[in-house]
Amino acid sequence: MKHMTESAWIRWLLICLALFFLGLFLILPLVAVFMEAFKQGSEMFVAAILDEETFAAVKLTLLVALVSVPLNVTFGVAAAWAIAKFTFRGKNILLTLIDLPFAVSPVIAGLIFVLLFGSQGVAYPWLEAHDIKIIFAVPGIILATTFVTFPFVARELIPIMEAQGKDEEEAAVSLGASGWKTFFRVTLPNVKWGLLYGGILCNARAMGEFGAVSVVSGHIRGMTNTLPLHVEILYNEYQFAAAFSVATLLAALALVTLILKSIIEWKTQRKEELP
């Protein structure tokens, strides 16, 4: 079959369109954020970053990510291993449940937790009896964040594990390796880049989640405000310079995520090209 290529003007048109949308939806917003952040000078920027409430929001955001990301990595690896390497009843149901956070609005996810653990929720009497607070507290924020981010690792690993097949694991088991030894010596090294890639995306979403966290947090200053919620409060109070200054932290996170994503994609492509 004759090799077909598009004409030069079509290629340039597609490249220009891609660059146009990249500049319009990525570069211009980032430039606008940093310009507004420094609009009133560097002293205002530093003061907004070092503010006590900003510091509390950063600590809470990091805490939520440090808890939810390892939970999602553990679930993602276990789910991907089970789905890709084994056949069992309910496999398609498990795949559907993994995709559920993609189909459900984050706000709806937050409302679900309110209905379960709020003052009118079915679990509230037991929680009150044991003096456990979930809604309008840190546990609720962690639960909501974990829910909206748990598909990322699993969905990244499932196609990788399926493409690799089961030959290496079966060979290891036939040579006397235990299940855990096979997992740590064979399965995990083969998916390390995909696992890191999924973990980075999961961490970025966890730190930037707004909808579900907004519903369950209660917006308590210095206690249940993550960085996105803190930016919203500052903006609603017409503290525009402070809001954009804090937003630069999230913008920096996005840039770091893109850089790490590109590095991992390059590493993965290089590995595939090696004989």
Sequence and secondary structure as in RCSB ss.txt:
>XXXX:A:sequence
MKHMTESAWIRWLLICLALFFLGLFLILPLVAVFMEAFKQGSEMFVAAILDEETFAAVKLTLLVALVSVPLNVTF
GVAAAWAIAKFTFRGKNILLTLIDLPFAVSPVIAGLIFVLLFGSQGVAYPWLEAHDIKIIFAVPGIILATTFVTF
PFVARELIPIMEAQGKDEEEAAVSLGASGWKTFFRVTLPNVKWGLLYGGILCNARAMGEFGAVSVVSGHIRGMTN
TLPLHVEILYNEYQFAAAFSVATLLAALALVTLILKSIIEWKTQRKEELP
>XXXX:A:secstr
       HHHHHHHHHHHHHHHIIIIIHHHHHHHHHHTTT HHHHHHHHT HHHHHHHHHHHHHHHHHHHHHHHH
HHHHHHHHHH   TTHHHHHHHHTHHHHS HHHHHHHHHHHHSTTSTTHHHHHHTT   TTSHHHHHHHHHHHHT
HHHHHHHHHHHHHH SHHHHHHHHTT  HHHHIIIIIHHHTHHHHHHHHHHHHHHHHH  HHHHHHH   TTTT 
 HHHHHHHHHHTT HHHHHHHHHHHHHHHHHHHHHHHHHHHHHHHHHH  
